[in-house]
Amino acid sequence: MPFTEQLLRDEFVRLLDDIRVEISNKEVAVRSIQLLLPDTHALANIQRFLFCAADDRVPYTEIADRFVFERENPLPDSRPKRSLYFQRFRRPFMYKPYGRGRSSVDEKILVFDCGELDQSRNPIVEVSEEDERELSKDNRLDEFWEAWCGELAERSFGDSTLWTYIMIREDSGLPAISSAFVVFDGVIRHGCCSDDTNFERLSVISKRLQDTLIRLVGKLYLLALERQATRAAISQVMARNMSHNIGSHVLSKFKAPEHIFTNSSDFKYAAEPAGCKGPEKTASKSGKEGSTGDGEAEKKDEPTMSNQYCGLVFGKDKNQYLSIPTDEKDNESQIAYFNDYLKTRMDFLADIATADPVIESPMFFVSEIMKGFDKNRILLNRISGVSDSQLRFRIEVLRDGGAFKSDLSNDIQLSMTNDVLGAQAFYIIIENIIRNICKHSNPSLEDKGSIRLTINVSDSKDHPAFYEVSIYDNLPKVYDPSKPDGDEMGKLLRDRNQAFTGSILDKRDNTVRPTNLGTIEMDVCAAYLRCLPIDTVENDDYELEFCGKKDEAGKESHTHGDNDEQLHAPGEVKTIERATKKPDSPFLMYAFKHPINQEANKYSLGYKFYIPKPKEVLVIDDKGHFTIEGTSSEDFSSHGLLRISSQDLKRELEAGTIYKHQFIYLHNVDNQVVIDGLLKLYFASLPKRVISRIEDPDKLDLKSFMDRLWESHLFGGLLPDGKSVMLIRDSEDENLVLMSEGGAHTLQ
């Protein structure tokens, strides 16, 4: 959507005020304003925007739809093809009274509802070139105009209408036109004024409409230029930061022959460095990754003063480390994995530079995403950018503030954009934070040997469709609310969040700003993890809102967590207000203060961003009996399952909800006819893969359930349309058996 809600609302209000000044009498009022604008600067399609009273939207839209051709919902062939959207005329404007007028007119409150900026309510008009050529013929102008006025008169919608337009393109191909239609309650007619005065009044109204169209079309092109400039700037920043972070910090210490070690070398890339604090690492008897047990302590590799990374902690006793399989710890495997990491990073940068993200897939947070990061010891032991033999850091991962279980049975799935490419966006954020902590936070001699970076993934109470990811360190900084700038932490928060919310472009020449380039990269990665276009970072809808004045501590308090009353720091973000205004659209990324010792006014710097919860299966269950072995119903959303009744589904679809799940699974349906009707009527809002039956789903764990859905979907396509199908598994030889109306078929 090229136009923001606020921009359109402001333009409509300004236009309405201008028109009211011109009519300036109690016998005429504006009933509606409709603008027809290109949907993009390519001028391929037209999008309409309507400004009217709430109760007038439906009747006006019904009239306008009779002059619109939408590909998904074409008008019946028996209805004549007609449209004013492609017509031109030589007169200054078109105006026609068709009603009797009124002696007095009550002003209606005209609104452009911010919740209506979507294609369903502001449809894009798409017609073939053949239709457009036919509809733009000059000899059909009067026919279409009379039909338009006739439709308004038949529905008793207003008393007169004015139509004007601007030409956007006429030098090549079909002409591109942007139009405006105003419907009046009342008639601007003879009586109080001369014909010349009435004509002049209508001319001025037409001019105001054209001015608005010109501004918006001009804004469309300006936004297109800024978007291209933004994307170019982002590509520059990402390339520069890879050179800085990976090149200068990592590869500079991994480029010479003396940096390369084979398996026979005493030096081990994956060795735990000497001096790591905390209890000894342990491995389970079973040898299962990520678990601990009573077995013998894992033998440490030869310690080396060059390594700085102690490992990834996920256990409740702070001694539960994610383990790397032995065959992946040797030097040659580490070099191979580091090269694979670089290759995937390059794929990610190419995707950033050339496309917008569109695909999401679920990945487990610890066992897939963080495991892939923790395994890269060549990077982690060099990313700090400092050569300090005393520096030691570890990463701690939490779920809702608590530890993960030793067998990772409570690991959660995140909806990652483009799978491993989304994981790279996550890694870039962590890399930047580690670099900032080690290189710019100036940890004390005592702290530098035990730096801990905590990554907490929790259900977002304010934004239920998302996980809130909080990343913070354990280095204390003073926050004193009595001081004008909140002391060290207050100033830091203000500076960091102003860097996040500031434009990445120098508006004087649309070049990339020279400072805080790492912040830009983190913000872009947060947008990518939301599957948003990368230039969303420049969208006003995601501009951070601050508490109180930027240069002094706020005076109000608010609940900023469970039983945690905190005074606003300067530069702190209004998260509660955002949740109220836009629960489905949290901020991209911002800095916050994490309490370490509130009594001593000590906090650490943290960052928050949001990742969508996975959307795997929409389960239709009218009985409420659907279960998954080993997964509680409270954890369904964490694994991408949404259980809903037919009636609730119908109500949500009618309200405009779109479901992006991989499957619909019909578990218990009271009325199949109702479901079939919803699938047909809301085809564009529902998953396309529909599975009706699975054998004993309550006996399947989550992975087996998902496998069975995919098997049913793939093999179900072997049958003719309309044939009933069930997929079962032979208990003796594990063969799949396809049960259909034609009998049983064993699938080898």
PyMOL commands that set and color helices and strands:
alter all, ss='L'
color gray80, all
select helices_A, chain A and resi 5-23+54-67+114-116+129-135+138-154+195-253+257-259+326-329+331-354+365-374+377-380+420-440+487-501+517-529+534-538+540-542+575-581+598-600+633-635+637-639+646-654+672-681+683-685+697-699+702-716
alter helices_A, ss='H'
color red, helices_A
select strands_A, chain A and resi 29-38+46-52+94-97+124-125+160-169+176-185+309-313+360-364+393-399+413-417+451-459+466-472+477-478+505-506+511-512+557-559+565-567+589-597+602-612+617-621+641-644+663-668+689-691+725-729+736-740+743-747
alter strands_A, ss='S'
color yellow, strands_A
deselect
rebuild
show_as cartoon
